[in-house]
Amino acid sequence: MSNSLLAQPLPLPCGATLPNRIVKAAMTEGLADPGGVPTAELERLYGLWSDGGAGVLLSGNIIVDADHLERPGNVIVDSVPDEQQRAALKRWASAATRNGNHFWGQISHAGRQTQKPVNAHPKAPSAVKVGLPGGQFGEPVALTAAEITDIVQRFAQCALALKECGFTGVQVHAAHGYLLSQFLSPRTNLRTDQYGGDLANRARALLDTVASVREAVGPSFPVAVKLNSADFQKGGFDFEDSLQVVQWLEQAGVDLIEISGGTYEQPKLLGIEGMEEAEEQTIERSARASARQSTAQREAYFVDFALAMQEKVSIPLLVTGGFRRRAVMEQAIASGSADAIGLGRPMCVLTDAPRQLLAGTEALPRYEDGLQLWPKGLGFLNRSQALRTIGTFGIQFWYYAQLDKLGREGAAQPQLSVFAATRQVLSQQRRWLAARGKATRNAGNP
Ligand SMILES: Cc1cc2nc3c(=O)[nH]c(=O)nc-3n(C[C@H](O)[C@H](O)[C@H](O)COP(=O)(O)O)c2cc1C
């Protein structure tokens, strides 16, 4: 038995206890069938992760509206599931919990960050398009109040279905620029009704969602929220806003908040500077001093925000982003910044990274350091913003491809080039969409 702080159980307000402090962060898998139903590949992937020793596995985005996928291949639960869907969700949950760990479903709606081939006119709080070059996203249309109420109910319906199928908790995704995060930001929420304007109104969609999810699953089932510490954009959701929302979420009976940050436009979640210079955020002096230190370490991107948050709330905080060294993880817990540590990218290759850390491994690999889209000699292409954006997506696709290999073949393929991974993922996504289009058309025209 490890004597690391990471090995300590973590009790949650709802009465559940996490077996240790390491959480496999949510990572979109792209492995559902064209109906959005979980597959044997998802079972294989999550079985490996369950064997890997994390206290909690968070699923990738499970989507509550098929017209607003985060990407082709998402699991979709946008109505009361039929028997076939239920059986598949149960098999997935059973594989993902085979070592007694928790398995929480991340429930989500992509809003304006829905890719154009999925929906050229996605619904969003307001008609504000994603500001990235390349035309990957469509022209959003503002939701009506009735449509917002419907989405809130879909989150609750999905949470209940997951609970009934053996998931041991849910996480509402309100970070990274997806729909609920769009509501929170004054840049993307220009509404003048009860869902827009001051922070209380901008947080209404999230708080209504949390309340209806809690009502659906009952008081003793873990309900978590993933929230940005900030969007890191001028005039966006900032750290002061986040501090307030965390307090409201605590009052709403949330069990755990995962702190991340950024959006597609500003991918801070991956430690990457995006389209704009990161805006200086208002953080307390002490937090700012240690922020410099952790930036120097290029590790633990949000740990200082979490420390300042801990002064406001007593709800457990999961901090995700950049952690690679065991000492840094233990320090985050010892200093009171984090109650649990989220791990993403290392788990795409090393499925047993948590077990290794608990057994004494000092550091996990940073695969991204060795990855680049452009072959040697063409690095100057990164000087163009549009090409840099493509490069960022390419590296993300490399991780998608690793998840795909784990699911289909049971082993990652770290020697795969970013270029080959990008081609593979894009063609798989195209095929999935084509198959889905065909299936949906057939269903509509028997
Ligand atoms: C391949 C991949 C897929 C991801 N998918 C999701 C997702 O579905 N939901 C989510 O909240 N975050 C997602 N993320 C972000 C991770 O949860 C995490 O916040 C991020 O990778 C930073 O942690 P890390 O430095 O340990 O990788 C994804 C990240 C990667 C690399």
The ligand as an SDF file (V2000), in Angstrom:
LIG
                    3D

 31 33  0  0  0  0  0  0  0  0999 V2000
   -7.3270   13.7120  -26.5030 C   0  0  0  0  0  0  0  0  0  0  0  0
   -7.9880   14.6730  -25.5450 C   0  0  0  0  0  0  0  0  0  0  0  0
   -9.3650   14.7010  -25.4420 C   0  0  0  0  0  0  0  0  0  0  0  0
   -9.9910   15.5480  -24.5100 C   0  0  0  0  0  0  0  0  0  0  0  0
  -11.3540   15.5250  -24.3750 N   0  0  0  0  0  0  0  0  0  0  0  0
  -11.9470   16.2000  -23.3710 C   0  0  0  0  0  0  0  0  0  0  0  0
  -13.3340   16.0110  -23.0740 C   0  0  0  0  0  0  0  0  0  0  0  0
  -14.0460   15.2260  -23.7120 O   0  0  0  0  0  0  0  0  0  0  0  0
  -13.8500   16.7230  -22.0530 N   0  0  0  0  0  0  0  0  0  0  0  0
  -13.0900   17.5670  -21.2880 C   0  0  0  0  0  0  0  0  0  0  0  0
  -13.6010   18.1770  -20.3530 O   0  0  0  0  0  0  0  0  0  0  0  0
  -11.7790   17.7460  -21.5320 N   0  0  0  0  0  0  0  0  0  0  0  0
  -11.1960   17.0630  -22.5250 C   0  0  0  0  0  0  0  0  0  0  0  0
   -9.8360   17.1780  -22.7180 N   0  0  0  0  0  0  0  0  0  0  0  0
   -9.0390   17.9800  -21.7670 C   0  0  0  0  0  0  0  0  0  0  0  0
   -8.5410   17.0870  -20.6280 C   0  0  0  0  0  0  0  0  0  0  0  0
   -9.6010   16.6390  -19.8260 O   0  0  0  0  0  0  0  0  0  0  0  0
   -7.5630   17.8740  -19.7370 C   0  0  0  0  0  0  0  0  0  0  0  0
   -8.2530   18.9860  -19.1870 O   0  0  0  0  0  0  0  0  0  0  0  0
   -6.3210   18.3370  -20.5000 C   0  0  0  0  0  0  0  0  0  0  0  0
   -5.8280   17.2850  -21.3400 O   0  0  0  0  0  0  0  0  0  0  0  0
   -5.2010   18.7870  -19.5620 C   0  0  0  0  0  0  0  0  0  0  0  0
   -4.7220   17.7530  -18.7700 O   0  0  0  0  0  0  0  0  0  0  0  0
   -3.3140   17.0060  -19.0840 P   0  0  0  0  0  0  0  0  0  0  0  0
   -2.2590   18.0690  -19.0670 O   0  0  0  0  0  0  0  0  0  0  0  0
   -3.1460   16.0140  -17.9740 O   0  0  0  0  0  0  0  0  0  0  0  0
   -3.4560   16.3920  -20.4240 O   0  0  0  0  0  0  0  0  0  0  0  0
   -9.2140   16.3890  -23.6810 C   0  0  0  0  0  0  0  0  0  0  0  0
   -7.8130   16.3750  -23.8170 C   0  0  0  0  0  0  0  0  0  0  0  0
   -7.1980   15.5220  -24.7200 C   0  0  0  0  0  0  0  0  0  0  0  0
   -5.7090   15.5070  -24.7970 C   0  0  0  0  0  0  0  0  0  0  0  0
  1  2  1  0
  2  3  1  0
  2 30  2  0
  3  4  2  0
  4  5  1  0
  4 28  1  0
  5  6  2  0
  6  7  1  0
  6 13  1  0
  7  8  2  0
  7  9  1  0
  9 10  1  0
 10 11  2  0
 10 12  1  0
 12 13  2  0
 13 14  1  0
 14 15  1  0
 14 28  1  0
 15 16  1  0
 16 17  1  0
 16 18  1  0
 18 19  1  0
 18 20  1  0
 20 21  1  0
 20 22  1  0
 22 23  1  0
 23 24  1  0
 24 25  2  0
 24 26  1  0
 24 27  1  0
 28 29  2  0
 29 30  1  0
 30 31  1  0
M  END
$$$$
